[in-house]
Amino acid sequence: MKVAKLISVALVTLTVGGTGVLSAPAVTAQAKSTMKVFPKSIRGTWYHYDGKGHYGTTKITAKKIKERSYSFGQWDTEKTILHHRKTTADPDKARIHSNWGVAIKVNGWTDLRGWNQSAGDGAYYKVGHQRYHGKSVRVLKEAGGAMIEVNKHDYKTKHLAKHFQRSSEIF
């Protein structure tokens, strides 16, 4: 995941580098502060399958997100601890905390950003539904980018993850 995020950041930097200006999504935070806990709808352990025998996990609690995925021949784990602050706070002036994050609601998505992130887009999470043998099953959608483009689907069971094989991580 880290390599994929670095590639994404590099592409964004190259794309907008000529203008010298990064434009964040047109989002106005309605709240005075960021979220104190993640929504119950996205909490729990979610699985994705890479089609090559590896099951990754996304574990979301009230205040933590821990993602484990297999790419480029190795396991990668990322953990973010949710903290809150005023939405008007300047992240560039905040004390550096590499694994802290803040979250806000954006068009029905939970937008998770780094504690010291002052530009760019975060990771977006939202629960949707898919049909499986005539029944509706929950799916955790993960997205990124200014246009909130879905790049990964996670499921509540390994069986569903393997059935849908929708993990589209960059390898």
DRENPA-3360 file (N, C-alpha, C; in nm, 2 decimals, always signed):
BEGIN
1 = MKVAKLIS = +0.08/-0.12/+0.00/+0.00/+0.00/+0.00/+0.09/+0.13/+0.00 ~ +0.20/+0.12/+0.08/+0.28/+0.24/+0.08/+0.34/+0.28/-0.06 ~ +0.38/+0.17/-0.13/+0.43/+0.20/-0.26/+0.33/+0.26/-0.35 ~ +0.20/+0.20/-0.34/+0.09/+0.25/-0.43/+0.06/+0.40/-0.39 ~ +0.07/+0.43/-0.26/+0.04/+0.57/-0.22/+0.15/+0.66/-0.27 ~ +0.28/+0.61/-0.26/+0.39/+0.70/-0.31/+0.38/+0.72/-0.46 ~ +0.34/+0.62/-0.53/+0.32/+0.63/-0.68/+0.21/+0.74/-0.70 ~ +0.10/+0.73/-0.63/-0.01/+0.82/-0.65/+0.03/+0.96/-0.62;
9 = VALVTLTV = +0.11/+0.98/-0.51/+0.16/+1.12/-0.47/+0.25/+1.17/-0.58 ~ +0.34/+1.08/-0.63/+0.43/+1.12/-0.74/+0.35/+1.17/-0.87 ~ +0.25/+1.09/-0.90/+0.17/+1.12/-1.02/+0.10/+1.26/-1.00 ~ +0.04/+1.28/-0.88/-0.03/+1.40/-0.86/+0.07/+1.52/-0.86 ~ +0.19/+1.50/-0.80/+0.29/+1.60/-0.80/+0.33/+1.64/-0.95 ~ +0.35/+1.53/-1.03/+0.39/+1.56/-1.17/+0.28/+1.62/-1.25 ~ +0.16/+1.58/-1.22/+0.05/+1.64/-1.29/+0.03/+1.79/-1.27 ~ +0.03/+1.82/-1.14/+0.01/+1.96/-1.10/+0.13/+2.04/-1.08;
17 = GGTGVLSA = +0.25/+1.98/-1.10/+0.37/+2.05/-1.07/+0.39/+2.18/-1.15 ~ +0.35/+2.18/-1.27/+0.37/+2.29/-1.36/+0.29/+2.41/-1.31 ~ +0.18/+2.39/-1.24/+0.10/+2.51/-1.20/+0.14/+2.56/-1.07 ~ +0.21/+2.47/-0.99/+0.26/+2.52/-0.86/+0.15/+2.52/-0.76 ~ +0.03/+2.48/-0.79/-0.08/+2.49/-0.69/-0.15/+2.35/-0.69 ~ -0.17/+2.30/-0.57/-0.24/+2.18/-0.55/-0.39/+2.22/-0.51 ~ -0.48/+2.17/-0.58/-0.62/+2.20/-0.54/-0.68/+2.08/-0.47 ~ -0.73/+2.10/-0.35/-0.80/+2.00/-0.28/-0.94/+1.99/-0.33;
25 = PAVTAQAK = -1.01/+1.88/-0.30/-1.15/+1.87/-0.35/-1.23/+1.98/-0.29 ~ -1.34/+2.01/-0.37/-1.42/+2.12/-0.33/-1.51/+2.07/-0.21 ~ -1.46/+2.07/-0.09/-1.53/+2.02/+0.02/-1.52/+2.13/+0.13 ~ -1.64/+2.16/+0.18/-1.65/+2.25/+0.29/-1.68/+2.17/+0.42 ~ -1.60/+2.17/+0.52/-1.62/+2.10/+0.64/-1.73/+2.18/+0.72 ~ -1.84/+2.11/+0.74/-1.95/+2.17/+0.81/-1.93/+2.17/+0.96 ~ -1.86/+2.07/+1.01/-1.84/+2.06/+1.16/-1.73/+2.15/+1.20 ~ -1.73/+2.18/+1.33/-1.62/+2.27/+1.39/-1.50/+2.19/+1.42;
33 = STMKVFPK = -1.51/+2.06/+1.44/-1.40/+1.97/+1.46/-1.41/+1.84/+1.39 ~ -1.30/+1.77/+1.38/-1.30/+1.64/+1.31/-1.37/+1.54/+1.40 ~ -1.39/+1.42/+1.34/-1.46/+1.31/+1.41/-1.38/+1.26/+1.53 ~ -1.45/+1.22/+1.63/-1.39/+1.17/+1.75/-1.38/+1.01/+1.74 ~ -1.47/+0.95/+1.67/-1.47/+0.81/+1.65/-1.51/+0.78/+1.51 ~ -1.47/+0.66/+1.46/-1.52/+0.62/+1.32/-1.66/+0.57/+1.33 ~ -1.74/+0.59/+1.23/-1.88/+0.55/+1.23/-1.89/+0.40/+1.25 ~ -1.99/+0.35/+1.32/-2.01/+0.21/+1.35/-2.03/+0.13/+1.22;
41 = SIRGTWYH = -2.08/+0.19/+1.12/-2.11/+0.12/+0.99/-1.98/+0.07/+0.93 ~ -1.87/+0.13/+0.95/-1.75/+0.09/+0.88/-1.66/+0.00/+0.97 ~ -1.69/-0.01/+1.10/-1.61/-0.08/+1.20/-1.62/-0.23/+1.18 ~ -1.51/-0.30/+1.22/-1.51/-0.44/+1.21/-1.39/-0.49/+1.13 ~ -1.38/-0.62/+1.11/-1.27/-0.67/+1.03/-1.32/-0.70/+0.89 ~ -1.25/-0.65/+0.79/-1.29/-0.67/+0.65/-1.18/-0.74/+0.58 ~ -1.21/-0.82/+0.47/-1.11/-0.89/+0.40/-1.11/-0.86/+0.25 ~ -1.00/-0.87/+0.19/-0.99/-0.86/+0.04/-0.89/-0.97/+0.00;
49 = YDGKGHYG = -0.91/-1.02/-0.12/-0.84/-1.13/-0.18/-0.77/-1.08/-0.30 ~ -0.64/-1.11/-0.31/-0.56/-1.07/-0.42/-0.56/-1.16/-0.55 ~ -0.63/-1.27/-0.54/-0.64/-1.37/-0.65/-0.52/-1.46/-0.66 ~ -0.42/-1.44/-0.57/-0.30/-1.52/-0.57/-0.27/-1.59/-0.44 ~ -0.38/-1.61/-0.36/-0.37/-1.68/-0.23/-0.35/-1.60/-0.11 ~ -0.35/-1.47/-0.12/-0.33/-1.38/+0.00/-0.45/-1.30/+0.03 ~ -0.49/-1.31/+0.16/-0.60/-1.23/+0.21/-0.55/-1.11/+0.29 ~ -0.58/-1.00/+0.25/-0.55/-0.88/+0.33/-0.66/-0.85/+0.42;
57 = TTKITAKK = -0.64/-0.77/+0.52/-0.74/-0.73/+0.62/-0.74/-0.58/+0.64 ~ -0.86/-0.53/+0.67/-0.87/-0.39/+0.72/-0.95/-0.40/+0.84 ~ -0.89/-0.37/+0.96/-0.95/-0.37/+1.09/-0.98/-0.23/+1.13 ~ -1.11/-0.20/+1.16/-1.15/-0.07/+1.20/-1.22/-0.08/+1.33 ~ -1.16/+0.00/+1.43/-1.23/+0.01/+1.56/-1.28/+0.15/+1.58 ~ -1.32/+0.19/+1.69/-1.37/+0.32/+1.71/-1.26/+0.43/+1.69 ~ -1.13/+0.40/+1.71/-1.03/+0.50/+1.70/-0.91/+0.45/+1.62 ~ -0.91/+0.33/+1.56/-0.80/+0.29/+1.48/-0.84/+0.22/+1.35;
65 = IKERSYSF = -0.75/+0.24/+1.25/-0.76/+0.16/+1.13/-0.63/+0.09/+1.11 ~ -0.63/-0.04/+1.09/-0.51/-0.11/+1.06/-0.53/-0.19/+0.94 ~ -0.45/-0.17/+0.83/-0.46/-0.24/+0.71/-0.34/-0.32/+0.68 ~ -0.36/-0.45/+0.64/-0.25/-0.54/+0.61/-0.28/-0.59/+0.47 ~ -0.18/-0.58/+0.39/-0.19/-0.63/+0.25/-0.06/-0.69/+0.20 ~ -0.07/-0.77/+0.10/+0.04/-0.83/+0.04/+0.06/-0.78/-0.10 ~ +0.18/-0.72/-0.12/+0.21/-0.67/-0.26/+0.36/-0.67/-0.27 ~ +0.41/-0.68/-0.40/+0.55/-0.69/-0.43/+0.62/-0.79/-0.35;
73 = GQWDTEKT = +0.56/-0.91/-0.32/+0.62/-1.02/-0.25/+0.64/-1.00/-0.10 ~ +0.57/-0.91/-0.04/+0.59/-0.89/+0.10/+0.46/-0.83/+0.16 ~ +0.44/-0.86/+0.29/+0.33/-0.81/+0.37/+0.36/-0.66/+0.41 ~ +0.26/-0.58/+0.40/+0.27/-0.44/+0.45/+0.16/-0.41/+0.54 ~ +0.19/-0.35/+0.65/+0.09/-0.31/+0.75/+0.10/-0.16/+0.78 ~ -0.02/-0.10/+0.78/-0.03/+0.05/+0.81/-0.13/+0.06/+0.92 ~ -0.10/+0.14/+1.02/-0.19/+0.17/+1.13/-0.21/+0.32/+1.15 ~ -0.33/+0.36/+1.16/-0.36/+0.50/+1.18/-0.45/+0.51/+1.31;
81 = ILHHRKTT = -0.41/+0.60/+1.40/-0.49/+0.62/+1.52/-0.57/+0.76/+1.51 ~ -0.70/+0.75/+1.52/-0.78/+0.87/+1.50/-0.77/+0.96/+1.62 ~ -0.75/+1.09/+1.59/-0.75/+1.20/+1.69/-0.84/+1.31/+1.64 ~ -0.88/+1.40/+1.72/-0.97/+1.50/+1.67/-0.91/+1.64/+1.71 ~ -0.95/+1.74/+1.63/-0.91/+1.88/+1.65/-1.00/+1.97/+1.57 ~ -0.99/+2.09/+1.59/-1.07/+2.19/+1.52/-1.04/+2.18/+1.37 ~ -1.14/+2.19/+1.29/-1.12/+2.19/+1.14/-1.04/+2.31/+1.09 ~ -1.04/+2.41/+1.17/-0.96/+2.53/+1.13/-0.81/+2.52/+1.16;
89 = ADPDKARI = -0.77/+2.42/+1.24/-0.63/+2.40/+1.28/-0.54/+2.39/+1.16 ~ -0.42/+2.44/+1.16/-0.32/+2.43/+1.06/-0.24/+2.31/+1.08 ~ -0.25/+2.21/+1.00/-0.17/+2.08/+1.02/-0.02/+2.11/+1.01 ~ +0.02/+2.21/+0.93/+0.16/+2.24/+0.92/+0.22/+2.29/+1.06 ~ +0.14/+2.34/+1.14/+0.19/+2.39/+1.27/+0.16/+2.30/+1.38 ~ +0.10/+2.18/+1.36/+0.08/+2.08/+1.46/+0.20/+2.00/+1.48 ~ +0.22/+1.95/+1.61/+0.33/+1.86/+1.64/+0.32/+1.74/+1.55 ~ +0.43/+1.69/+1.50/+0.43/+1.58/+1.41/+0.40/+1.44/+1.48;
97 = HSNWGVAI = +0.30/+1.38/+1.43/+0.26/+1.24/+1.48/+0.24/+1.16/+1.35 ~ +0.33/+1.07/+1.32/+0.33/+1.00/+1.19/+0.22/+0.90/+1.18 ~ +0.16/+0.85/+1.29/+0.05/+0.75/+1.27/-0.08/+0.80/+1.32 ~ -0.09/+0.93/+1.34/-0.22/+0.99/+1.38/-0.29/+1.04/+1.26 ~ -0.42/+1.04/+1.27/-0.51/+1.08/+1.16/-0.63/+1.16/+1.21 ~ -0.69/+1.23/+1.12/-0.82/+1.30/+1.14/-0.91/+1.26/+1.03 ~ -1.04/+1.26/+1.07/-1.14/+1.22/+0.97/-1.26/+1.32/+0.97 ~ -1.32/+1.34/+0.86/-1.44/+1.42/+0.84/-1.53/+1.35/+0.75;
105 = KVNGWTDL = -1.66/+1.38/+0.75/-1.76/+1.33/+0.65/-1.75/+1.41/+0.53 ~ -1.75/+1.35/+0.41/-1.75/+1.41/+0.28/-1.84/+1.34/+0.19 ~ -1.96/+1.39/+0.16/-2.06/+1.33/+0.07/-2.09/+1.19/+0.10 ~ -2.10/+1.16/+0.23/-2.14/+1.02/+0.28/-2.02/+0.93/+0.30 ~ -1.90/+0.98/+0.27/-1.78/+0.90/+0.29/-1.71/+0.95/+0.41 ~ -1.63/+0.86/+0.48/-1.54/+0.90/+0.59/-1.41/+0.93/+0.53 ~ -1.36/+1.05/+0.53/-1.23/+1.09/+0.47/-1.13/+1.09/+0.58 ~ -1.03/+1.00/+0.57/-0.92/+0.99/+0.67/-0.80/+1.05/+0.61;
113 = RGWNQSAG = -0.74/+1.15/+0.68/-0.62/+1.22/+0.64/-0.51/+1.21/+0.75 ~ -0.39/+1.23/+0.71/-0.28/+1.23/+0.81/-0.30/+1.35/+0.90 ~ -0.25/+1.34/+1.03/-0.26/+1.45/+1.12/-0.19/+1.57/+1.07 ~ -0.08/+1.56/+1.00/+0.00/+1.67/+0.95/-0.02/+1.69/+0.80 ~ -0.12/+1.63/+0.74/-0.15/+1.64/+0.60/-0.22/+1.78/+0.57 ~ -0.15/+1.86/+0.49/-0.21/+1.99/+0.46/-0.26/+2.01/+0.32 ~ -0.22/+1.91/+0.23/-0.27/+1.92/+0.09/-0.29/+1.78/+0.05 ~ -0.37/+1.77/-0.06/-0.39/+1.63/-0.12/-0.52/+1.57/-0.06;
121 = DGAYYKVG = -0.55/+1.45/-0.10/-0.67/+1.38/-0.07/-0.64/+1.27/+0.03 ~ -0.73/+1.23/+0.11/-0.71/+1.13/+0.20/-0.76/+0.99/+0.15 ~ -0.78/+0.90/+0.24/-0.84/+0.77/+0.21/-0.98/+0.78/+0.25 ~ -1.07/+0.74/+0.16/-1.22/+0.75/+0.18/-1.27/+0.61/+0.21 ~ -1.36/+0.60/+0.31/-1.43/+0.47/+0.34/-1.58/+0.49/+0.34 ~ -1.65/+0.39/+0.29/-1.79/+0.39/+0.29/-1.85/+0.25/+0.27 ~ -1.95/+0.22/+0.34/-2.02/+0.08/+0.32/-2.12/+0.09/+0.21 ~ -2.11/+0.00/+0.12/-2.21/-0.02/+0.02/-2.27/-0.16/+0.02;
129 = HQRYHGKS = -2.34/-0.20/-0.08/-2.40/-0.33/-0.09/-2.38/-0.39/-0.22 ~ -2.36/-0.53/-0.23/-2.36/-0.60/-0.35/-2.45/-0.72/-0.34 ~ -2.49/-0.78/-0.45/-2.58/-0.90/-0.45/-2.49/-1.02/-0.45 ~ -2.53/-1.12/-0.36/-2.46/-1.25/-0.36/-2.56/-1.35/-0.34 ~ -2.59/-1.44/-0.44/-2.69/-1.54/-0.44/-2.83/-1.48/-0.40 ~ -2.86/-1.37/-0.46/-2.99/-1.31/-0.43/-3.00/-1.23/-0.31 ~ -2.90/-1.22/-0.23/-2.90/-1.15/-0.10/-2.81/-1.03/-0.11 ~ -2.84/-0.93/-0.03/-2.75/-0.81/-0.03/-2.65/-0.83/+0.08;
137 = VRVLKEAG = -2.52/-0.81/+0.05/-2.41/-0.82/+0.14/-2.34/-0.69/+0.15 ~ -2.28/-0.66/+0.27/-2.21/-0.53/+0.29/-2.07/-0.54/+0.23 ~ -2.03/-0.43/+0.17/-1.89/-0.42/+0.12/-1.84/-0.29/+0.16 ~ -1.71/-0.29/+0.21/-1.64/-0.17/+0.24/-1.57/-0.12/+0.12 ~ -1.61/+0.00/+0.08/-1.54/+0.06/-0.04/-1.43/+0.15/+0.01 ~ -1.31/+0.14/-0.05/-1.20/+0.23/-0.02/-1.17/+0.31/-0.14 ~ -1.16/+0.44/-0.13/-1.14/+0.53/-0.25/-1.03/+0.63/-0.22 ~ -0.99/+0.70/-0.32/-0.89/+0.80/-0.31/-0.90/+0.90/-0.42;
145 = GAMIEVNK = -0.83/+1.01/-0.42/-0.83/+1.11/-0.53/-0.93/+1.21/-0.51 ~ -0.91/+1.32/-0.59/-1.00/+1.43/-0.58/-1.15/+1.40/-0.63 ~ -1.16/+1.30/-0.71/-1.29/+1.26/-0.76/-1.35/+1.14/-0.68 ~ -1.28/+1.10/-0.58/-1.32/+0.99/-0.49/-1.35/+0.86/-0.57 ~ -1.24/+0.81/-0.63/-1.25/+0.69/-0.71/-1.22/+0.57/-0.63 ~ -1.32/+0.47/-0.63/-1.30/+0.35/-0.56/-1.18/+0.27/-0.61 ~ -1.09/+0.22/-0.52/-0.98/+0.14/-0.56/-0.97/+0.01/-0.49 ~ -1.06/-0.02/-0.40/-1.06/-0.15/-0.33/-1.19/-0.18/-0.27;
153 = HDYKTKHL = -1.23/-0.30/-0.27/-1.35/-0.35/-0.20/-1.30/-0.45/-0.09 ~ -1.36/-0.44/+0.03/-1.34/-0.54/+0.13/-1.47/-0.60/+0.18 ~ -1.47/-0.72/+0.22/-1.59/-0.80/+0.26/-1.58/-0.85/+0.40 ~ -1.69/-0.88/+0.46/-1.70/-0.93/+0.60/-1.64/-1.07/+0.62 ~ -1.63/-1.15/+0.51/-1.58/-1.28/+0.53/-1.48/-1.31/+0.42 ~ -1.39/-1.40/+0.44/-1.29/-1.44/+0.34/-1.36/-1.51/+0.22 ~ -1.46/-1.58/+0.25/-1.54/-1.65/+0.14/-1.59/-1.54/+0.04 ~ -1.65/-1.44/+0.09/-1.70/-1.33/+0.00/-1.59/-1.26/-0.07;
161 = AKHFQRSS = -1.48/-1.24/+0.00/-1.36/-1.17/-0.06/-1.31/-1.25/-0.18 ~ -1.30/-1.38/-0.16/-1.25/-1.47/-0.27/-1.35/-1.48/-0.38 ~ -1.48/-1.48/-0.35/-1.58/-1.49/-0.45/-1.58/-1.37/-0.54 ~ -1.57/-1.25/-0.48/-1.57/-1.13/-0.56/-1.43/-1.09/-0.62 ~ -1.33/-1.13/-0.55/-1.19/-1.10/-0.60/-1.18/-0.96/-0.66 ~ -1.22/-0.86/-0.59/-1.23/-0.72/-0.64/-1.11/-0.64/-0.59 ~ -1.02/-0.69/-0.52/-0.91/-0.61/-0.48/-0.84/-0.56/-0.60 ~ -0.82/-0.43/-0.61/-0.75/-0.37/-0.72/-0.63/-0.29/-0.68;
169 = EIF = -0.56/-0.35/-0.58/-0.44/-0.28/-0.54/-0.34/-0.28/-0.66 ~ -0.25/-0.18/-0.66/-0.15/-0.17/-0.76/-0.04/-0.26/-0.73 ~ +0.00/-0.35/-0.82/+0.11/-0.45/-0.79/+0.23/-0.41/-0.88;
% end
